Amino acid sequence: DMTLRLLAEARVEAGRNIKAVRAALDADGDLLDNAGRNAINTALQALAGVLGGDDRDAINNAAESLEAATLPFAELRMDRGIRRALRGVSLERLEEDGAA
């Protein structure tokens, strides 16, 4: 039945998102202030709370809320990654590479 398949897919995807966010928090949670961490934890709990249910829309809505809550965190993680990648690279080198 297509409805059951869509529900199963929503559950699997939501479970993956929960694991990914938890791993990101373990790796880079120091980037967050209390408000940011609380927003993410609230969204994680909401998604975990509906994950076992039969309401695909509730799962998808909670997953979207988690995505919205983690967007600022993702940006902070990206900034950190860029800073690490560029550490020790001179502005002149960046300009030369950009002109090539």
Helices and strands as residue ranges (DSSP letters): H 2-28, G 29-31, H 34-51, H 56-86, H 91-99
